[in-house]
Amino acid sequence: MRTIIERSLLTGIGLLSLTREKAHEIVDDLVKRGEVQREEAKDMVDRLIKRGKEERKSLRKLIRDEVAKGVDGLDLVTKKDIQKLSKKIDALNKEI
C-alpha cells in the first residue's frame, strides 16, 4: 500500500520539483487523512527527497548527453581542436 501511495505522490506532484518542505506538507496531509502512519512519515519524506535527487541527477545527465550529441552533429570547432591547431602552429613557427 505504501509504495502505491509513494508512486502516486511522485507522479502527481512532479518529483523533480519536490522540496523537503513540500514533501513534509504532502506526507503530513496523508497522515491527517490516515493514509500513512505518523511513524512512517519521516522515512517517506526521506525516500521522496532521495528519489527526487536521483531523478534530477538522471535528468541532468540525459540533458548533457543530448546536448553533446547535438553539438557533435553540428560539426563545430571545439576547444580541443583549437589547442591542437595552436600546437601545430607553434611547431611550424619553430621550424622557420
C-alpha positions as CSV (number, residue, x, y, z in Angstrom):
1,M,0.0,0.0,0.0
2,R,2.8,2.4,0.9
3,T,4.6,2.0,-2.4
4,I,1.3,2.7,-4.3
5,I,0.9,5.9,-2.3
6,E,4.5,6.9,-3.0
7,R,4.2,6.3,-6.7
8,S,1.1,8.4,-6.8
9,L,2.8,11.2,-5.0
10,L,5.8,11.0,-7.2
11,T,3.7,11.2,-10.3
12,G,1.2,13.7,-9.0
13,I,3.5,16.3,-7.5
14,G,6.3,16.3,-10.0
15,L,9.2,14.6,-8.4
16,L,11.8,16.9,-10.0
17,S,10.4,20.0,-8.2
18,L,9.9,18.3,-4.9
19,T,11.4,20.2,-1.9
20,R,11.8,18.9,1.6
21,E,9.2,21.4,2.8
22,K,6.7,20.3,0.1
23,A,7.3,16.7,0.9
24,H,6.6,17.3,4.6
25,E,3.3,19.1,3.7
26,I,2.2,16.2,1.5
27,V,3.1,13.5,3.9
28,D,1.6,15.4,6.8
29,D,-1.6,15.6,4.8
30,L,-1.5,11.9,4.2
31,V,-1.0,11.3,8.0
32,K,-4.0,13.5,8.8
33,R,-6.2,11.6,6.3
34,G,-5.0,8.3,7.9
35,E,-3.3,7.0,4.8
36,V,0.2,7.0,6.3
37,Q,1.2,6.3,9.9
38,R,3.0,9.1,11.8
39,E,5.9,6.7,12.4
40,E,6.3,6.2,8.6
41,A,6.2,9.9,7.8
42,K,9.9,10.8,8.3
43,D,11.0,7.7,6.3
44,M,8.6,8.6,3.5
45,V,9.8,12.2,3.3
46,D,13.4,11.0,3.2
47,R,12.7,8.5,0.4
48,L,10.8,11.1,-1.6
49,I,13.7,13.6,-1.3
50,K,16.3,10.9,-2.2
51,R,14.3,9.8,-5.2
52,G,13.8,13.5,-6.3
53,K,17.6,14.0,-6.1
54,E,18.2,10.8,-8.1
55,E,15.7,11.9,-10.8
56,R,17.2,15.3,-11.1
57,K,20.6,13.8,-11.5
58,S,19.3,11.4,-14.2
59,L,17.6,14.3,-16.0
60,R,20.8,16.4,-15.9
61,K,22.8,13.5,-17.4
62,L,20.2,13.0,-20.1
63,I,20.3,16.6,-21.0
64,R,24.1,16.7,-21.0
65,D,24.2,13.7,-23.3
66,E,21.6,15.0,-25.7
67,V,23.3,18.4,-25.9
68,A,26.6,16.7,-26.6
69,K,25.0,14.7,-29.4
70,G,23.5,17.8,-30.8
71,V,26.8,19.7,-30.7
72,D,28.7,16.8,-32.2
73,G,26.2,16.7,-35.1
74,L,26.8,20.4,-35.8
75,D,30.5,19.7,-36.5
76,L,31.6,22.7,-34.6
77,V,35.2,23.5,-33.8
78,T,36.0,22.5,-30.2
79,K,38.4,23.9,-27.7
80,K,40.4,20.7,-28.1
81,D,40.6,21.3,-31.9
82,I,41.9,24.8,-31.3
83,Q,44.5,23.6,-28.9
84,K,45.8,21.0,-31.4
85,L,46.0,23.7,-34.1
86,S,47.8,26.0,-31.8
87,K,50.4,23.3,-31.0
88,K,50.9,22.7,-34.8
89,I,51.3,26.4,-35.4
90,D,53.9,26.6,-32.6
91,A,55.8,23.6,-34.0
92,L,55.8,25.1,-37.5
93,N,57.0,28.5,-36.2
94,K,59.9,26.8,-34.5
95,E,60.9,25.2,-37.9
96,I,61.1,28.6,-39.6
